[in-house]
């Protein structure tokens, strides 16, 4: 089941989420450790929802809220 992206966090645009995904890969050197993989999966899910909402705003009335695991 995808994470609850509406539960908490800040509203993010698809472009911002895409940049965070790129930054994650760049800083990880192209290899994601397990905690980075989990963050990547959350970011991709949030990006897909934000992208769909931006393409079809009438179909998505709630803002996309990103849920990230707390930093360890």
N, C-alpha and C positions, 0 to 999 in steps of 0.2 A: 504494500500500500504506500502511495506517495506521502511524503511528510505533509503536515498541516501547514500550508503556506499562508493561510489567512489568519493564523492564530496570533502571531506577534511579530515584532520586527518592523523594519522600515519599508516603505513602498519603494521598489526599485524598477527602473526602466529596463527593457530588454537589452538596450545598448550598454547600460551600466553592468548588468549581469554578465553579458558577453565579455566585457573588458575584465571583469573579475575572474572569469574562467580562463582567459588568456594569461592573465597575471599569475594565476595559480600554477599553470603548466610551466610558464617561464621561470618562476622562482623554484619550482620543484625539479628543474632540469629535464622535464619530459617524463619523469617517472614519479608516479604518485604512491606515497605510502598509504597504509590503510586509513588513517584519519583524514588524509588529503583526498582519498577516493570518496569517502563519505561526504566531504564538503563539495567535491566536484558533482556528485550525484544530486545533491540538494540544489546547487547552482543551476545545473542543467534543467532540472524540473521547474524551478522558478523562472528560468529564462523562457522555457516553452510556454508556460502559462502567461507570462508577461507579453511575449511575442503575439500569442493568439489574441490577448486582450487589446493590444495596440492595433492589430489588423482588423478586428471586429469589435469595436468598443460597445456596441449595443448588446452583444451577446454576453458580455462580462461586466456586470454592474458593480461588483465588489473590486476594490483595488487589490493588486497582488502584494502580499506581505511575505517577505522572506523570513524563513525560520532557519537560523543557523545554530549549530550546537555551540555551547559555551566553550570558549578557549580554555585549554588545559594549562 
